[in-house]
Amino acid sequence: MPPNIIVFFTDDHGQWALPVYGNSEISAPNLSHLAETGALMQNAFTPCPVCSPARASFWTGLYPSQHGVHDHLAEDDPAVQRTDWLAGIPTLADYLQGGGYTTALCGKWHCGAGEAPKPGFDYWYSAWRKTPKYFSLTNKYSDQGRVIERQGYDTGIISEAAIDFLRGRDRDKPFFLFIGYAATHNPWINRPERLVSHYRKASFRDIAVDIPYPFGRPGSHPVAPEDPREALAQYYASVTMIDEGVGRVLDELDAERARDETLILYTSDHGLNMGQHGIWGKGNGSEPLNMLEESIRVPLILSYAGDIDGGQRRAEFVNHSDLFMTLLDFADAQPDDRSRYPGRSFKPLLTEAVEADRGSVYIGEYGTTRAIRDERYKLVLRYDGGANLLHDLLADPREAVNLFGEPGYEAVVARLSGALTEFFGRYENPDHSGLRGEALPIHNRREAWRKRRAI
């Protein structure tokens, strides 16, 4: 029987904000344990540094210019709620359910109309629209489509729902459980005082304090907090609170003696700046949109005692489209048309200790901004008239020097831009391309995409 699969998928958790990625002050012993007993992907990225497109890419294995979701979906917008954003696109849940898995979602969906159970899921317990990330008396959830209210912290409520699913599942079938935590998302207030009080004493020495981002101005998603140290203490506490939720689920697996037959994965939708570059936010934390390393890098840890040797630290470049194919590979499932999927399974890297035969290249997009980077250079092309960027990440890891247009770098730009053009020429769906909003300012793009996709 293929392994059970649990995916912990967090909102706004930057790769830099975990001890296994070098943070010296955050406590996350359960995630550290998963890394010690499994594999840590050192160069994991999101296809898009904002929530809904990144999540849609995880679920579909496709890039935004294939699935058509290009920006945050405002869950309180009636037009967004009426639109089936992934209509006609098979999801990971569809494939796994079709392969004999019992499938469940607990927590954040954020691909539109999360209160309604989605095809491919046997169990649905989604966070209702703008459910607070902190303690609340009126947290709302969709329990199999029925709206209920719960009191407490969102992370704990989601963990309880996940444990309820584990205890009630069909033990004769493998299961897929998606756990969508969101505590690391703003506003960074009112996290458990027992955790926040500890982090108020932190130095936050792992936050790179830079000059303001030289190639744009701060955005409004969110604005800089009045008290940056308090916001950081709340954010660090959020990571530890999520880690505690992970631990509760691991304890349940151990109690059921199901740990050795379960692939456990931890990642996030995209990264986050918490003051780095003078930005508070992700790709939309600046105007024009950014593709900074803090915005595009995500944590990615995989642990499976049945097939993955512990203690691995893999340097290969991977993203959510690769993760989609990797999970199907572990489940012995295949997509309907392999040629339309840009991702490649990295299961052989983890289970067979093979040397990588994949190029170390990242490609990402956010609306009319597209980026490509290799082990040294990053090229950011803005098709809406914004400044194009070229960074030498070895000489300039903080991305403060723009080499685009400088003498001597013409070949680098030609090579990277050619690869970017080739990629989108192969995979882009013209009807869903992010470049179709190219003449629009950022505050109008979402409206244009919504109208184009509305049904």
C-alpha positions as CSV (number, residue, x, y, z in Angstrom):
1,M,0.0,0.0,0.0
2,P,1.3,3.5,-0.8
3,P,2.1,5.7,2.2
4,N,-0.3,7.9,4.0
5,I,0.5,11.6,3.3
6,I,0.2,14.6,5.6
7,V,1.0,18.0,4.3
8,F,1.4,20.9,6.7
9,F,1.0,24.0,4.6
10,T,1.5,27.3,6.3
11,D,0.7,30.9,5.3
12,D,3.4,33.5,5.2
13,H,6.1,31.3,6.8
14,G,9.5,32.5,5.4
15,Q,12.2,30.0,5.0
16,W,14.5,32.0,7.1
17,A,12.2,31.7,10.1
18,L,13.1,28.2,11.2
19,P,16.1,26.9,13.2
20,V,16.8,24.2,10.6
21,Y,17.4,27.1,8.1
22,G,19.7,29.0,10.4
23,N,17.4,31.0,12.7
24,S,19.1,31.0,16.1
25,E,16.3,32.3,18.2
26,I,13.0,30.6,17.1
27,S,12.1,27.4,18.9
28,A,10.5,24.7,16.7
29,P,11.6,21.3,18.1
30,N,9.0,19.3,16.2
31,L,9.9,20.7,12.8
32,S,13.6,20.2,13.7
33,H,12.8,16.6,14.5
34,L,11.2,16.1,11.1
35,A,14.3,17.5,9.4
36,E,16.6,15.3,11.5
37,T,14.5,12.2,10.6
38,G,14.0,13.2,6.9
39,A,15.2,15.6,4.2
40,L,15.5,19.3,4.2
41,M,15.3,21.0,0.9
42,Q,17.6,24.0,1.1
43,N,16.5,25.7,-2.1
44,A,12.7,25.4,-2.1
45,F,10.7,28.1,-3.8
46,T,7.2,29.2,-4.6
47,P,6.0,29.7,-8.2
48,C,4.3,33.0,-7.0
49,P,5.1,35.0,-3.9
50,V,1.5,35.6,-2.8
51,C,-1.1,33.3,-1.3
52,S,-3.9,32.3,-3.7
53,P,-1.8,31.7,-6.8
54,A,0.8,29.8,-4.8
55,R,-1.9,27.6,-3.3
56,A,-3.5,27.0,-6.7
57,S,-0.1,25.9,-8.0
58,F,0.4,23.5,-5.2
59,W,-3.1,21.9,-5.8
60,T,-2.9,21.8,-9.6
61,G,0.8,21.5,-10.3
62,L,0.5,24.4,-12.8
63,Y,1.9,27.9,-12.9
64,P,-0.4,30.9,-12.5
65,S,-0.2,31.6,-16.3
66,Q,-1.7,28.1,-16.7
67,H,-4.3,28.0,-14.0
68,G,-5.2,31.7,-14.2
69,V,-5.1,32.7,-10.5
70,H,-2.7,35.7,-10.3
71,D,-3.3,37.5,-7.1
72,H,-4.8,37.3,-3.6
73,L,-8.5,36.2,-3.8
74,A,-10.5,38.5,-1.5
75,E,-12.7,36.0,0.3
76,D,-15.3,38.7,1.3
77,D,-15.8,39.7,-2.3
78,P,-19.1,38.3,-3.8
79,A,-17.6,38.0,-7.3
80,V,-14.7,36.0,-5.9
81,Q,-17.1,33.7,-4.0
82,R,-19.2,33.1,-7.1
83,T,-16.2,32.1,-9.2
84,D,-14.9,28.5,-9.4
85,W,-11.3,29.4,-9.8
86,L,-10.0,25.9,-10.4
87,A,-12.9,24.7,-12.5
88,G,-12.0,22.0,-14.9
89,I,-8.5,21.5,-13.5
90,P,-7.8,18.2,-11.8
91,T,-6.2,18.8,-8.4
92,L,-3.9,16.7,-6.3
93,A,-6.9,15.7,-4.2
94,D,-8.7,14.5,-7.3
95,Y,-5.8,12.3,-8.3
96,L,-5.2,10.9,-4.9
97,Q,-8.9,10.2,-4.3
98,G,-9.0,8.5,-7.6
99,G,-6.0,6.4,-6.6
100,G,-7.8,5.0,-3.5
101,Y,-6.9,7.6,-0.9
102,T,-9.3,9.0,1.7
103,T,-8.7,12.7,1.3
104,A,-9.1,15.5,3.9
105,L,-8.6,19.2,4.3
106,C,-8.4,20.9,7.6
107,G,-7.7,24.7,7.7
108,K,-7.0,27.3,5.1
109,W,-8.0,26.7,1.4
110,H,-7.9,30.3,-0.1
111,C,-8.6,29.3,-3.6
112,G,-12.1,30.7,-3.5
113,A,-15.3,29.9,-1.7
114,G,-13.7,27.9,1.1
115,E,-17.0,27.2,2.9
116,A,-18.1,24.8,0.2
117,P,-16.5,21.3,0.2
118,K,-14.4,20.9,-3.0
119,P,-14.3,18.0,-5.4
120,G,-11.7,15.4,-4.5
121,F,-12.2,15.6,-0.8
122,D,-13.9,13.1,1.5
123,Y,-13.5,15.3,4.6
124,W,-13.7,19.1,4.6
125,Y,-13.1,21.4,7.6
126,S,-12.0,24.7,6.2
127,A,-11.4,28.0,7.9
128,W,-14.1,30.5,7.1
129,R,-13.0,33.5,5.1
130,K,-11.1,35.9,7.4
131,T,-10.9,33.6,10.4
132,P,-8.7,35.4,13.0
133,K,-5.2,33.9,13.5
134,Y,-5.3,34.8,17.2
135,F,-7.6,33.9,20.0
136,S,-11.2,34.6,19.2
137,L,-14.7,33.8,20.6
138,T,-16.2,33.5,17.1
139,N,-13.8,31.6,14.8
140,K,-15.9,30.2,11.9
141,Y,-15.3,27.0,10.0
142,S,-17.0,25.0,7.4
143,D,-17.6,21.5,8.8
144,Q,-18.5,19.5,5.7
145,G,-20.3,22.6,4.4
146,R,-22.1,23.4,7.6
147,V,-20.9,26.7,9.2
148,I,-19.9,26.4,12.8
149,E,-18.3,28.7,15.4
150,R,-15.5,27.7,17.6
151,Q,-13.7,29.5,20.4
152,G,-9.9,29.5,20.7
153,Y,-6.8,29.8,18.6
154,D,-7.1,28.9,15.0
155,T,-4.0,26.7,15.0
156,G,-5.4,24.6,17.9
157,I,-8.8,24.3,16.3
158,I,-7.4,23.1,13.0
159,S,-5.1,20.6,14.8
160,E,-8.1,19.2,16.7
161,A,-10.0,18.7,13.4
162,A,-7.1,16.9,11.9
163,I,-6.8,14.6,14.8
164,D,-10.6,13.9,14.6
165,F,-10.1,12.9,11.0
166,L,-7.2,10.6,11.9
167,R,-9.2,8.9,14.6
168,G,-12.3,8.4,12.4
169,R,-10.7,7.4,9.1
170,D,-11.0,4.1,7.3
171,R,-7.9,2.2,8.5
172,D,-8.0,-0.1,5.4
173,K,-7.2,2.8,3.0
174,P,-4.3,5.2,2.8
175,F,-5.1,8.8,3.6
176,F,-4.1,12.2,2.4
177,L,-4.5,15.0,5.0
178,F,-3.8,18.6,4.2
179,I,-3.4,20.8,7.3
180,G,-3.5,24.5,6.4
181,Y,-2.2,26.7,9.3
182,A,-2.2,30.5,9.0
183,A,-0.9,31.8,12.3
184,T,2.2,33.4,10.7
185,H,-0.1,35.7,8.6
186,N,-0.7,39.2,9.7
187,P,-2.0,40.9,11.8
188,W,0.7,39.9,14.3
189,I,-1.2,40.5,17.5
190,N,-2.7,38.6,20.4
191,R,-0.7,35.3,20.0
192,P,-0.3,33.3,23.2
193,E,1.3,35.5,25.8
194,R,3.2,32.5,27.2
195,L,5.1,32.4,23.9
196,V,5.2,36.1,23.0
197,S,6.7,37.1,26.4
198,H,9.7,34.8,25.7
199,Y,10.3,36.4,22.2
200,R,10.1,39.9,23.5
201,K,13.5,39.3,25.0
202,A,15.0,38.2,21.6
203,S,17.6,40.2,19.7
204,F,16.1,39.3,16.3
205,R,19.7,39.2,15.1
206,D,18.7,36.9,12.2
207,I,16.6,39.7,10.6
208,A,18.8,41.3,7.9
209,V,18.3,45.0,8.5
210,D,18.9,46.7,5.1
211,I,18.5,50.0,3.4
212,P,15.0,50.4,2.0
213,Y,14.3,48.4,-1.1
214,P,16.1,50.5,-3.8
215,F,13.9,49.4,-6.7
216,G,10.5,50.3,-5.4
217,R,8.5,51.7,-2.6
218,P,6.9,49.8,0.3
219,G,3.5,48.3,-0.5
220,S,0.4,48.2,1.6
221,H,0.1,44.4,2.2
222,P,0.6,45.0,5.2
223,V,2.0,48.4,6.2
224,A,4.9,48.5,8.5
225,P,3.8,48.0,12.1
226,E,4.0,50.8,14.7
227,D,6.1,48.5,17.0
228,P,8.4,46.3,14.8
229,R,9.8,44.4,17.8
230,E,6.4,43.5,19.1
231,A,5.3,42.4,15.6
232,L,8.5,40.2,15.4
233,A,7.8,38.7,18.8
234,Q,4.3,37.9,17.7
235,Y,5.5,36.3,14.5
236,Y,8.1,34.2,16.2
237,A,5.5,33.1,18.7
238,S,3.3,32.1,15.7
239,V,6.0,29.8,14.4
240,T,6.3,28.1,17.7
241,M,2.5,27.8,18.0
242,I,2.4,26.1,14.6
243,D,5.2,23.8,15.7
244,E,3.1,22.8,18.7
245,G,0.3,22.0,16.3
246,V,2.6,19.8,14.2
247,G,3.7,18.0,17.4
248,R,0.1,17.2,18.4
249,V,-0.5,15.6,15.0
250,L,2.8,13.6,15.3
251,D,1.8,12.4,18.7
252,E,-1.5,11.1,17.3
253,L,0.3,9.3,14.5
254,D,2.5,7.7,17.1
255,A,-0.5,6.7,19.3
256,E,-2.0,5.1,16.2
257,R,1.3,3.4,15.3
258,A,1.0,5.0,11.8
259,R,4.1,7.2,11.8
260,D,6.3,4.7,9.9
261,E,3.8,4.4,7.1
262,T,3.2,8.1,6.7
263,L,5.0,10.7,4.5
264,I,5.0,13.9,6.5
265,L,5.7,17.2,4.7
266,Y,6.0,20.8,5.9
267,T,6.0,23.8,3.7
268,S,4.4,27.2,3.1
269,D,2.7,29.0,0.3
270,H,5.5,31.7,-0.1
271,G,8.0,33.5,1.9
272,L,7.8,36.8,3.9
273,N,9.8,39.9,4.7
274,M,9.6,41.0,8.3
275,G,11.6,44.2,7.9
276,Q,14.2,42.8,5.5
277,H,14.8,45.3,2.8
278,G,12.6,47.7,4.7
279,I,9.6,45.6,3.6
280,W,6.8,44.0,5.6
281,G,5.1,41.5,3.4
282,K,5.8,39.2,0.4
283,G,5.8,39.9,-3.3
284,N,3.2,42.6,-2.9
285,G,5.1,44.1,0.0
286,S,6.5,46.6,-2.5
287,E,5.4,48.5,-5.5
288,P,6.3,47.4,-8.1
289,L,6.0,43.7,-7.0
290,N,9.2,42.1,-5.9
291,M,10.7,38.6,-6.3
292,L,13.2,39.0,-3.4
293,E,14.7,35.8,-1.9
294,E,12.8,36.3,1.3
295,S,9.5,36.5,-0.7
296,I,10.1,33.4,-2.9
297,R,11.9,31.0,-0.6
298,V,9.8,28.5,1.4
299,P,10.7,25.9,4.0
300,L,10.3,22.3,2.7
301,I,10.9,19.3,5.0
302,L,9.9,15.7,4.1
303,S,10.0,12.8,6.6
304,Y,9.1,9.2,5.9
305,A,10.7,6.4,7.8
306,G,9.6,3.9,5.2
307,D,11.7,5.4,2.4
308,I,13.6,8.6,3.2
309,D,16.9,8.4,5.0
310,G,17.1,11.0,7.8
311,G,19.5,13.9,8.0
312,Q,19.5,14.7,4.3
313,R,20.1,18.3,3.2
314,R,19.5,18.6,-0.5
315,A,20.6,21.6,-2.5
316,E,18.6,21.1,-5.6
317,F,16.1,23.8,-6.7
318,V,12.5,22.7,-6.3
319,N,9.1,24.4,-6.2
320,H,5.5,23.6,-5.6
321,S,5.0,22.3,-9.1
322,D,7.8,19.8,-8.4
323,L,6.2,19.0,-5.1
324,F,2.9,18.2,-6.8
325,M,4.6,15.6,-9.0
326,T,6.6,14.2,-6.1
327,L,3.5,13.5,-4.0
328,L,1.9,11.8,-7.0
329,D,5.1,9.7,-7.4
330,F,5.0,8.6,-3.7
331,A,1.3,7.7,-4.2
332,D,1.9,5.7,-7.4
333,A,-0.4,8.0,-9.2
334,Q,0.0,9.8,-12.6
335,P,-1.6,13.0,-14.0
336,D,-3.8,12.7,-17.0
337,D,-1.5,14.6,-19.4
338,R,2.1,14.7,-18.2
339,S,3.2,17.1,-20.9
340,R,1.2,20.1,-19.5
341,Y,2.9,19.9,-16.1
342,P,6.2,21.8,-15.7
343,G,7.2,20.1,-12.4
344,R,9.5,17.1,-12.0
345,S,9.3,14.6,-9.1
346,F,12.3,14.7,-6.8
347,K,11.4,11.5,-5.0
348,P,14.5,9.7,-6.5
349,L,16.7,12.3,-4.9
350,L,15.3,11.4,-1.5
351,T,14.8,7.7,-1.7
352,E,17.6,6.5,-3.9
353,A,20.4,8.9,-3.0
354,V,21.0,9.6,-6.6
355,E,22.9,12.6,-7.9
356,A,20.7,15.3,-9.3
357,D,20.2,15.4,-13.1
358,R,18.1,18.5,-12.9
359,G,19.3,22.0,-13.6
360,S,19.5,24.4,-10.6
361,V,17.0,27.0,-12.0
362,Y,14.1,28.7,-10.4
363,I,11.3,30.3,-12.5
364,G,8.5,32.4,-10.9
365,E,5.9,34.9,-11.8
366,Y,3.5,37.4,-10.1
367,G,1.2,39.1,-12.5
368,T,3.2,41.0,-15.1
369,T,6.5,40.3,-13.2
370,R,8.5,37.2,-14.1
371,A,11.8,36.0,-12.6
372,I,14.4,33.4,-13.3
373,R,17.5,32.6,-11.2
374,D,20.3,30.1,-11.2
375,E,22.9,29.4,-8.6
376,R,24.5,32.9,-9.2
377,Y,22.2,35.3,-11.1
378,K,18.6,36.4,-10.8
379,L,16.8,38.2,-13.6
380,V,13.5,40.0,-12.9
381,L,11.6,41.2,-15.9
382,R,8.6,43.6,-15.4
383,Y,6.3,43.6,-18.4
384,D,4.3,46.6,-17.1
385,G,7.0,49.1,-17.6
386,G,8.7,48.7,-14.3
387,A,12.5,48.5,-14.0
388,N,14.1,45.2,-15.0
389,L,16.6,43.8,-12.6
390,L,19.7,41.6,-12.7
391,H,21.4,40.6,-9.5
392,D,24.7,38.7,-8.9
393,L,23.5,36.7,-5.8
394,L,27.1,35.7,-5.0
395,A,28.5,39.2,-4.9
396,D,25.2,40.8,-3.9
397,P,23.1,38.5,-1.8
398,R,21.0,41.3,-0.5
399,E,19.9,42.2,-4.0
400,A,20.8,45.9,-3.7
401,V,22.8,46.3,-7.0
402,N,21.1,46.3,-10.4
403,L,23.3,45.0,-13.2
404,F,20.6,45.1,-15.9
405,G,21.9,47.1,-18.8
406,E,25.4,47.3,-17.4
407,P,28.3,46.5,-19.8
408,G,29.5,42.9,-19.6
409,Y,26.3,41.3,-18.6
410,E,24.6,41.1,-22.0
411,A,25.2,37.3,-22.3
412,V,23.8,36.6,-18.8
413,V,20.6,38.5,-19.6
414,A,20.3,36.8,-23.0
415,R,20.7,33.4,-21.5
416,L,18.3,33.8,-18.7
417,S,15.7,35.7,-20.6
418,G,15.9,33.1,-23.3
419,A,15.2,30.3,-20.8
420,L,12.3,32.3,-19.4
421,T,10.8,32.9,-22.8
422,E,11.2,29.2,-23.7
423,F,9.5,28.1,-20.4
424,F,6.4,30.2,-20.8
425,G,6.3,29.6,-24.5
426,R,6.0,25.9,-23.7
427,Y,3.6,26.0,-20.7
428,E,1.7,29.3,-20.8
429,N,-2.1,29.3,-21.5
430,P,-2.7,32.5,-23.4
431,D,-6.2,32.8,-21.9
432,H,-4.7,32.7,-18.4
433,S,-1.5,34.6,-18.9
434,G,-0.4,37.0,-16.3
435,L,0.8,39.3,-19.0
436,R,-2.8,40.0,-20.1
437,G,-3.0,42.6,-17.3
438,E,0.2,44.3,-18.3
439,A,-1.0,47.9,-18.7
440,L,-2.8,47.9,-15.4
441,P,-1.6,49.4,-12.1
442,I,-1.4,46.8,-9.3
443,H,-4.6,47.9,-7.6
444,N,-6.6,47.2,-10.8
445,R,-5.0,44.0,-11.9
446,R,-7.1,41.8,-9.6
447,E,-10.3,43.3,-10.9
448,A,-9.3,42.6,-14.5
449,W,-8.3,39.0,-13.7
450,R,-11.5,38.4,-11.7
451,K,-13.7,39.7,-14.6
452,R,-11.8,37.5,-17.1
453,R,-12.3,34.4,-15.0
454,A,-15.8,35.1,-13.6
455,I,-18.5,32.7,-14.6
